[in-house]
Amino acid sequence: TDSINVTVILGIQDNSSFAGTIHVYPNPAKDKLTVQFDCKKSIKAEFKILEISGKKILSEDITLNNGLTSLTFDVSSFAAGIYFITILSEDFTKTMSIVVE
């Protein structure tokens, strides 16, 4: 039998603006998904949700304020499956997976 090796990179993070962890809940999600950030300073970032195939489902320019910022997204129209959340700014990139039921 043939075998295929797949390498998936789930994120590279430089902590120059970002402090602590990003919390995503609930995971798995059904209707709403909340993403909570903790930043050392206010920054602009791009928030994306991608299908596992890489197709972009959602893309928004966001502002993450100094301290805690919480964003809520409606995922009720998403098909059940695994998705990737990516947050991109000038000095950090973070990617994580979520499950929509």
N, C-alpha and C positions, 0 to 999 in steps of 0.2 A: 504494500500500500504506500501511497505517497503521503507525505506530511508537509504541512505549511506552518512555518513559524511566524508569528505576528508580534511585533513590539508596539505597545501603546504607551505614549508618554502622557501622564495625567496632570502635569503642571510643573512649571518652574517658577520659583518665587524669589523675588529680591525684596527684603523687608525695609527698604528705604522709606516708603510711605505707609506700608501696611503693618499693623501690629496684631499679634494673636492669630486667631483662626477665623475662617469664614464658616458660619453656621447656616445649613440649609435644612429646612424642616417644613412639613413632615416629609420624610423620605422612606417609603414610597408616598407619593402625593396623588390625590384624586381630583380636587377642584382648585385649590390655591397652593402656591409654593412661596414660602418666605425665605429670603436670603438676607442674612445679617452680617455686616462688615464692621471692623474696628480699625480706624485709620489714625495715623499720627498727625495728619494735616488734610485739609480739603483737597480732593483731587478729582479730575474728570477721567472717566473710564468708559469703555464700551462693554456692554453686557450682551452675551449671545447665548442662545439655546440652540443646540444642534442635534439632529437625529444621529443615531449611531453610525449611519452611512456618511455623515458629514454635511448633510443638507441643512442649511440655516433655517430655523423655524421662527426665531425671534431675534431682533437686534435693536438695542436701544443705547443711546448715549446717556450716561448717568453721571451725577455728581455725588461723590462720597464725601460726606462732611467729616470734620475732625471729631473723633469719638465714634459712637455707634450710629450706624445707618441701617435701617431695615427697609427692604423693598418686597412687595408682594406681587406675584404674577398669577394670572388666571391660566391654568393648564387643563381646564375641564374639556376643551375641544381637542386636546392632544390624543393621538392614538396610544393605547397601552404599549409600554416598551421602555427601553433605556435611552436616556438622552445625556448629552454633555452640556454643562454650564461652563462658559469661559468668561473671565473678567480680564480685560486688557487695559493697562494704563501706560504712561510713559516709563515707569520704573518697576512694574511687576506684571506678571501674567499668572493667573490661577485657573485651572481646569479641574472640574470634579464631575462625577456622574450622579444622575438621579434616576429614579424609577417612577413612571406614571402608570397608575393602575386603571 
